[in-house]
Amino acid sequence: MTHDARIHAFRDDALGDLDATGVAERIASGELSSHDAVLASIERAETVRDSLNAIAFPDFDRALTRAAGPHAGVFAGVPTIVKDNVDIAGLPSNHGSAAFAARPARADSDFARQFLSTGAVPIGKSRLPEFGFSASNEYATAEPVHNPWNPEYSSGASSGGSAALVAAGVLPFAHANDGGGSIRIPAAACGLVGLKPTRGRTVADPADKAMPIRIVAQGVLTRSVRDTARFYAAAETYYRNPKLPPIRLVEGPGRTRLRIGVIIDSITGIPTDDETRASVAATANLLTELGHRVEEAPLPVGRSFVEDFSNYWGFLSFAICAGGKRVLGPDFDRAKTDNLTRGLDAMYRRNIAKTPQVLYRLRRTHRQYAQMFQKYDVLLSPVLAHTTPKLGYLSPAQSFEELFTRLVNYTAFTPLNNASGGPAISLPLHETAAGLPLASHFSADHGDERTLLELAYELEQARPWRRIQD
């Protein structure tokens, strides 16, 4: 891949190459106005709109109006975007689907209020695959979201729209959420920091609370560890779950040397590809050089987890297909959903009798996951079982059977954290032979985001990741 293949909007303007913390500091000092920062973001968005295709609903005029007002919070006046499955007053939430046309939301959702309490200014909503079910932002009839490192490749998903915009420099940071890897997968594909928090760490929206097992976690995608750390510290000042230990503001590496278990192959039985294996081995060697105790670790759950999580995936589609007219709008038409949504629905209907056992086993993963951290402080694994695929490989235009097999084998490592509720972070420590980011995945015990952030700071300093604009 040549330098010319990359798409980015970095330039010498109000945003420069600053992260969200840097922009916020300049606004707070009076060196920069929020209006100028938001205007620069909008101008950048316009330059890459057609090449990235990452914005679902632009809200530029209202963003400029908001930028003129007073701001408070850790990212006061900093431009951002909200993923199109979380309500923002005045904008529709279409969940990446052509099966209905959403009306503008009447109010910000519960989590949106927490997110916007940082003082950030949304410039619109980012695209996601239909209902967030896929690991690539691809569509049956619409243009996909392109990876800014190389537009022939996937940006990951389901927060791939947000990831593409942050990686390309349109925004310093963006909202993302994760029901099976949807913060960590696009972070890996686009070279970003992606932390999925512990279940219950951030405010849950009503739809998330209604799930039998709350697999969805809300968060952000950033280019720096300090932005991620500052977001979670700020989110904690808005709401702190009394059942979890506080994270507080993490500002640098920890001093404690950690016990780190390494898992290279997943429970699918499909071996991790060579480039990804080599990257995990390189990360393990770096951790050893930094003084951590690193050893091979066993898989925390058995092969049945793959089928159980697949059935739960199917249940979520069934719930949408069965209740779409009531929940999404009277114009919802199941026939207009894509092959993945319809295939997941049909798969669940065939296995509906297994639901009680599936839910029992998935709930049990909380304890199985926690047992791993009696021996280890952190687990290291790949984020994904192979490197980022080209667009088309995970297209919903193909048969459900082929697509679903590819998705399960690709996303083999991330879903356990969603079922068990444990935190995990994706860090872009390496790159592929094709010049794309290649990330490592770190998991910790429930409530121990602090250890993950301290380790992330240490790795960021020891092995700074490549920047798209270099």
C-alpha positions in Angstrom: 0.0 0.0 0.0 1.4 3.4 -0.9 1.0 6.6 1.1 -1.4 7.8 -1.6 -3.9 5.1 -0.8 -4.8 6.7 2.5 -7.7 9.1 2.9 -7.4 11.7 5.6 -8.4 15.3 6.4 -5.5 16.4 8.6 -4.4 19.9 7.8 -3.1 23.1 9.3 -6.3 24.4 10.6 -7.9 24.9 14.1 -7.8 21.2 14.8 -4.3 20.5 13.5 -3.3 17.0 14.6 -4.5 17.5 18.2 -6.4 14.8 20.1 -9.6 15.8 22.0 -7.6 16.7 25.1 -5.4 19.0 23.1 -8.4 20.7 21.4 -10.2 21.1 24.7 -7.1 22.7 26.3 -6.8 25.2 23.5 -10.4 26.1 23.8 -10.2 26.4 27.6 -7.1 28.7 27.3 -8.9 31.0 24.8 -6.4 30.2 22.0 -9.2 28.6 20.0 -13.0 29.0 19.9 -15.4 26.1 19.8 -16.9 27.6 16.7 -13.6 27.4 14.9 -13.0 23.9 16.0 -16.4 22.7 15.0 -16.2 24.6 11.7 -12.8 22.9 10.9 -14.4 19.5 11.7 -17.3 20.3 9.3 -14.9 21.4 6.6 -12.9 18.2 7.0 -16.0 16.1 6.9 -17.0 17.7 3.6 -13.6 16.9 2.0 -13.8 13.1 2.8 -17.6 12.7 2.8 -17.8 10.8 -0.5 -14.5 8.9 -0.1 -15.3 7.6 3.4 -19.1 7.6 3.4 -19.2 7.5 7.2 -21.8 10.1 8.2 -25.5 8.9 8.4 -27.0 12.3 9.2 -25.0 15.5 9.1 -26.2 18.2 11.6 -23.7 20.9 10.7 -25.9 24.0 11.1 -27.1 23.0 14.5 -23.5 22.1 15.5 -22.3 25.6 14.7 -25.2 27.1 16.7 -24.3 24.9 19.6 -20.6 25.8 19.3 -21.5 29.4 19.9 -23.0 28.7 23.3 -21.4 28.2 26.7 -19.7 24.8 27.3 -18.6 22.9 30.3 -16.9 19.6 30.7 -13.6 17.8 30.0 -14.2 18.1 26.2 -16.0 21.4 26.3 -16.6 22.7 22.7 -14.8 19.8 21.1 -16.5 18.4 17.9 -17.7 14.8 18.0 -20.3 12.5 16.5 -22.9 10.0 17.8 -23.5 6.6 16.4 -26.8 6.2 14.6 -28.3 3.8 17.2 -28.4 6.2 20.1 -31.0 9.0 20.2 -30.1 12.6 19.9 -32.9 15.1 20.1 -33.9 16.3 16.6 -32.2 13.6 14.7 -33.6 10.2 13.5 -32.0 6.9 14.7 -32.2 4.6 11.7 -29.8 1.9 13.0 -28.2 1.5 9.5 -31.4 0.0 8.2 -33.4 0.6 5.0 -36.4 -1.3 6.5 -38.0 1.8 8.0 -37.6 5.6 8.2 -37.1 6.9 11.7 -38.7 10.1 12.9 -36.5 12.6 14.7 -36.0 11.7 18.3 -37.9 13.9 20.8 -35.1 13.8 23.4 -31.5 12.7 24.0 -31.2 9.2 25.3 -30.0 8.4 28.8 -26.5 7.6 27.6 -26.4 10.5 25.2 -26.9 12.9 28.1 -24.0 11.3 29.9 -21.9 11.5 26.7 -22.8 15.1 26.0 -22.1 16.0 29.7 -18.4 16.1 28.5 -19.3 19.4 26.7 -18.6 17.9 23.3 -20.5 19.2 20.2 -22.0 16.6 17.9 -21.8 17.4 14.2 -24.2 14.6 13.3 -24.6 10.8 13.5 -22.2 8.1 12.2 -23.1 5.1 10.1 -23.4 1.5 11.3 -24.3 -1.8 9.6 -27.9 -2.8 9.9 -28.8 -2.9 13.6 -25.1 -3.3 14.4 -25.2 -7.0 13.6 -22.1 -7.1 11.3 -18.4 -6.6 11.9 -18.1 -4.5 8.7 -20.0 -1.4 7.7 -21.4 -2.9 4.5 -24.9 -2.8 3.1 -27.1 -4.7 0.7 -27.8 -1.8 -1.6 -25.8 1.2 -0.2 -22.2 2.2 -0.5 -20.0 0.9 2.4 -18.0 2.9 4.8 -14.3 2.9 3.7 -11.2 2.4 5.8 -9.2 5.6 5.6 -5.9 3.7 5.7 -7.0 2.0 2.4 -10.5 2.5 1.0 -10.5 -1.1 -0.4 -10.7 -2.4 3.1 -13.4 -2.6 5.8 -13.4 0.0 8.6 -14.6 -2.6 11.0 -18.0 -2.4 12.7 -20.5 -1.8 14.0 -18.9 1.6 15.1 -17.0 1.7 11.8 -18.5 5.1 10.8 -17.2 6.7 14.0 -13.9 4.9 13.6 -13.3 6.1 10.0 -14.0 9.7 11.0 -11.6 9.7 14.0 -8.9 7.9 12.1 -9.1 10.3 9.2 -8.9 13.3 11.4 -12.4 14.6 10.9 -13.0 14.4 14.6 -10.7 14.0 17.6 -13.0 11.4 19.2 -16.4 9.9 18.6 -19.1 7.9 20.3 -19.2 4.1 19.8 -20.8 1.1 21.4 -20.0 -2.6 21.7 -22.3 -5.6 21.7 -19.9 -8.2 20.4 -16.8 -6.2 19.6 -18.2 -3.1 18.0 -15.8 -0.6 19.8 -12.7 -2.9 19.6 -13.1 -4.2 16.1 -13.2 -0.8 14.3 -10.5 0.5 16.6 -8.4 -2.4 15.4 -9.2 -1.9 11.7 -8.6 1.9 11.9 -5.7 2.2 14.2 -7.5 3.7 17.3 -7.8 3.1 21.0 -11.1 1.3 21.8 -12.0 0.4 25.4 -15.2 -1.6 26.0 -16.0 -0.8 29.7 -17.4 -3.2 32.3 -21.1 -3.9 32.2 -22.8 -1.2 34.1 -19.9 1.3 34.0 -21.8 3.8 31.8 -25.5 4.7 31.8 -27.6 2.1 29.9 -30.3 3.1 27.4 -33.7 1.5 27.8 -33.2 -0.9 24.9 -29.9 -2.1 26.5 -31.6 -2.6 29.9 -34.4 -4.6 28.3 -32.0 -7.3 27.0 -32.1 -10.6 28.9 -28.3 -10.3 29.0 -26.9 -6.8 28.8 -24.2 -7.3 26.2 -24.0 -3.7 24.9 -21.5 -1.2 26.4 -21.3 2.4 25.5 -18.0 4.3 25.0 -15.7 6.2 22.7 -13.1 5.8 20.0 -10.0 7.9 20.3 -6.5 8.4 18.9 -4.8 8.6 22.3 -5.0 6.8 25.6 -5.3 10.0 27.5 -8.5 10.9 25.6 -10.0 7.5 26.5 -9.0 7.9 30.2 -10.3 11.4 30.4 -13.7 10.4 28.9 -14.2 7.6 31.5 -13.2 9.8 34.3 -15.6 12.5 33.1 -18.4 9.9 32.6 -17.8 8.8 36.2 -18.5 12.3 37.5 -21.9 12.2 35.7 -22.7 8.7 37.0 -20.7 6.2 39.1 -22.0 2.7 39.5 -21.7 2.0 43.3 -21.3 -1.7 42.5 -18.0 -1.1 40.7 -14.7 0.2 41.9 -14.1 3.8 40.6 -11.7 4.2 37.7 -10.8 7.9 38.5 -8.5 9.8 36.2 -5.6 7.6 34.9 -2.8 9.9 33.8 0.1 7.5 33.1 1.5 4.0 33.4 1.2 2.0 36.6 4.2 0.8 38.6 2.9 -2.7 39.4 4.4 -5.4 37.1 1.5 -7.5 35.9 0.8 -11.3 35.5 -0.3 -11.5 31.9 -1.8 -14.6 30.3 -1.6 -15.0 26.5 -4.3 -16.7 24.3 -3.5 -16.8 20.6 -6.1 -19.2 19.2 -9.8 -18.9 19.8 -12.5 -21.3 20.9 -13.8 -21.7 17.3 -11.0 -24.2 16.5 -10.0 -22.1 13.5 -6.3 -21.1 13.9 -5.4 -17.4 14.1 -3.7 -16.2 10.9 0.1 -15.9 10.7 0.4 -12.1 10.7 -1.9 -11.8 13.7 -0.1 -14.6 15.6 3.2 -12.8 15.0 1.7 -9.5 16.3 0.5 -11.1 19.5 3.9 -12.7 20.0 5.6 -9.4 19.5 3.3 -7.7 22.0 4.1 -10.5 24.5 7.8 -10.0 24.0 7.4 -6.2 24.5 5.5 -6.9 27.8 8.3 -9.2 28.9 10.9 -6.5 28.1 8.9 -4.1 30.2 9.1 -6.4 33.2 5.7 -8.0 33.2 5.4 -11.8 33.8 3.9 -13.3 30.6 2.8 -16.9 30.0 0.4 -18.9 27.9 -3.1 -19.1 29.3 -6.0 -21.6 28.8 -9.2 -20.7 27.1 -11.7 -19.5 29.8 -14.8 -21.1 28.2 -15.6 -24.1 26.0 -16.6 -24.5 22.4 -20.4 -24.3 23.3 -19.9 -20.6 23.8 -19.7 -20.0 20.1 -23.2 -21.6 19.5 -24.7 -19.9 22.6 -23.5 -16.4 21.6 -24.6 -17.1 18.0 -28.1 -18.0 19.2 -28.2 -14.8 21.3 -27.1 -12.8 18.3 -30.1 -14.5 16.5 -32.4 -13.6 19.4 -31.6 -9.9 19.0 -32.6 -10.0 15.3 -35.7 -12.0 16.1 -36.7 -9.3 18.6 -36.3 -6.6 16.0 -38.1 -8.5 13.2 -41.0 -9.5 15.5 -41.4 -6.2 17.2 -40.1 -3.8 14.6 -43.5 -2.2 13.8 -44.1 -1.5 17.5 -40.6 -0.4 18.5 -39.2 1.2 15.3 -42.3 2.4 13.5 -45.4 1.2 11.6 -43.5 1.4 8.3 -41.0 -1.3 9.4 -40.8 -4.0 6.7 -38.9 -7.1 7.6 -38.6 -8.0 3.9 -36.4 -4.9 3.4 -33.9 -6.0 6.0 -30.6 -7.5 4.7 -29.5 -11.1 4.5 -27.7 -11.0 7.8 -30.7 -9.7 9.8 -33.2 -12.1 8.1 -30.8 -15.1 8.4 -30.1 -14.4 12.1 -33.9 -14.2 12.7 -34.5 -17.5 10.9 -31.6 -19.2 12.7 -33.0 -18.2 16.1 -36.5 -19.4 15.2 -35.1 -22.8 14.4 -33.4 -22.9 17.8 -35.9 -21.1 19.9 -36.4 -24.1 22.3 -32.7 -23.8 23.3 -33.2 -20.3 24.7 -33.4 -21.1 28.5 -30.2 -23.2 28.3 -28.4 -20.6 26.1 -29.3 -17.8 28.6 -28.2 -19.9 31.6 -24.8 -20.7 30.0 -24.2 -17.2 28.9 -24.9 -15.8 32.3 -22.5 -18.3 33.8 -19.7 -16.8 31.7 -19.5 -13.9 34.2 -18.1 -16.3 36.8 -15.9 -18.3 34.4 -14.4 -15.1 33.1 -13.7 -13.8 36.6 -12.0 -17.0 37.6 -9.2 -16.3 35.0 -8.3 -13.2 37.0 -7.5 -15.2 40.1 -4.3 -16.1 38.4 -3.8 -13.2 35.9 -4.1 -9.5 36.1 -4.6 -9.1 32.3 -5.2 -11.4 29.4 -3.6 -10.7 26.0 -5.1 -12.0 22.8 -5.7 -10.9 19.2 -8.7 -8.6 18.7 -9.6 -10.6 15.6 -8.7 -14.0 14.2 -7.3 -12.6 11.0 -6.3 -9.2 9.5 -8.8 -6.7 8.3 -10.6 -8.0 5.2 -11.3 -6.2 2.0 -14.8 -4.8 1.4 -17.0 -7.5 0.0 -15.7 -10.3 2.2 -18.4 -9.5 4.8 -21.0 -8.1 2.5 -24.6 -8.8 3.4 -25.3 -9.4 -0.4 -23.8 -12.9 -0.1 -25.7 -15.9 1.4 -26.4 -15.8 5.1 -24.6 -19.2 5.6 -21.3 -18.0 4.1 -21.4 -14.6 5.7 -22.3 -15.9 9.2 -19.5 -18.5 9.1 -17.0 -15.7 8.1 -18.3 -13.4 10.9 -18.0 -16.1 13.6 -14.5 -17.1 12.5 -13.4 -13.4 12.2 -14.9 -12.1 15.5 -13.7 -15.1 17.6 -12.2 -13.2 20.5 -14.3 -10.2 21.4 -17.8 -11.6 22.3 -16.8 -13.2 25.6 -16.3 -9.8 27.1 -19.8 -8.8 26.1 -21.4 -11.9 27.5 -19.4 -11.9 30.7 -19.4 -8.1 31.1 -15.7 -7.8 31.5 -13.7 -4.8 30.2 -11.3 -5.0 27.3 -9.2 -2.6 25.2 -7.9 -2.7 21.6 -4.5 -1.0 21.0 -3.0 -0.6 17.5 0.5 -1.7 18.3 1.5 -3.2 14.9 0.7 -3.1 11.2 0.1 -5.6 8.5 2.3 -6.2 5.4 -0.4 -4.3 3.5 0.2 -1.2 5.8 -3.0 -1.5 7.7 -3.2 -1.3 11.6 -3.0 -4.5 13.5 -4.1 -4.4 17.1 -3.7 -6.4 20.3 -6.5 -7.0 22.8 -6.2 -6.8 26.6 -8.9 -8.0 29.0 -9.1 -7.4 32.8 -11.3 -8.4 35.7 -14.8 -6.8 36.1 -14.3 -3.2 37.2 -10.6 -3.0 36.5 -10.5 -0.6 33.6 -7.8 1.3 35.6 -5.3 -1.5 35.0 -6.1 -1.6 31.3 -5.6 2.2 31.0 -2.3 2.2 32.9 -1.0 -0.6 30.7 -2.3 1.2 27.6 -0.3 4.3 28.6 2.8 2.2 29.1 2.5 0.5 25.7 1.7 3.8 24.0 4.9 5.3 25.3 7.0 2.2 24.6 5.6 1.6 21.1 3.8 4.7 19.8 1.4 3.7 17.1 1.7 4.9 13.5 -0.3 8.0 12.5 -2.3 8.0 9.2 -1.0 11.5 8.3 2.7 10.5 8.5 
